[in-house]
Amino acid sequence: MDKIVPIIYMVGVLLLVLPSFLNSNNSFKTFFTNLSIWIAIVLVVLSLYFVFQYLVWKFTKLINLIKCRLTRYKYLYESSD
């Protein structure tokens, strides 16, 4: 259900925007220019999203490593007393 609702919204937005987009791009050159600009924008947004996801994954892995080492040092410190 969490994935169906955004898909419905995206299809709705596409249906609302597409007629105006096609109407304003009456020549093929203008259409392909605008289409390539939109493809470039989508690729940039997707690239930023995947880079952000990768950085979050690396940061989470680093935090877990630090927690593990702190727990280990705490255990060694307590057992030495």
C-alpha positions in Angstrom: 0.0 0.0 0.0 2.9 2.3 0.7 4.1 2.0 -2.9 0.8 2.1 -4.6 -0.3 5.6 -3.4 2.8 7.4 -4.7 2.4 5.6 -8.1 -1.2 6.7 -8.3 -0.2 10.3 -7.5 2.6 10.3 -10.1 0.2 8.9 -12.8 -2.3 11.6 -11.9 0.3 14.4 -12.2 1.5 12.9 -15.5 -2.1 12.9 -16.8 -2.5 16.6 -15.7 0.8 17.8 -17.1 1.1 15.7 -20.3 -1.5 17.4 -22.4 -0.1 20.9 -21.8 3.4 19.6 -22.4 2.5 18.1 -25.7 0.5 21.2 -26.7 3.4 23.5 -26.0 5.8 21.3 -27.9 4.3 21.3 -31.4 7.5 20.8 -33.3 9.7 17.7 -33.0 12.8 19.8 -32.3 11.2 21.6 -29.4 9.7 18.4 -28.1 13.0 16.4 -28.1 14.8 19.4 -26.6 12.4 19.6 -23.7 12.2 15.9 -23.3 16.0 15.7 -23.1 16.0 18.4 -20.5 13.5 16.5 -18.4 15.5 13.3 -18.8 18.6 15.1 -17.6 16.7 16.5 -14.6 15.4 13.0 -13.7 18.8 11.5 -14.0 20.4 14.1 -11.8 17.7 13.7 -9.1 18.1 9.9 -9.2 21.9 10.2 -9.0 21.7 12.5 -6.0 19.2 10.0 -4.4 21.5 7.0 -4.9 24.6 9.0 -3.7 22.6 10.1 -0.6 21.5 6.5 0.1 25.1 5.2 -0.3 26.4 7.9 2.1 23.7 7.1 4.6 24.5 3.4 4.3 28.3 4.1 4.8 27.6 6.4 7.8 25.3 3.8 9.4 28.0 1.1 8.9 30.6 3.4 10.5 28.3 4.2 13.5 27.7 0.5 14.0 31.4 -0.2 13.9 32.1 2.6 16.5 29.3 1.2 18.8 30.8 -2.3 18.5 34.2 -1.1 19.4 33.0 1.0 22.3 31.1 -1.9 23.7 34.2 -4.1 23.3 36.4 -1.6 25.1 33.8 -1.0 27.8 33.6 -4.8 28.4 37.5 -5.1 28.5 37.7 -2.1 30.9 35.0 -3.5 33.2 36.5 -7.0 33.3 40.0 -5.7 34.1 38.8 -4.3 37.5 
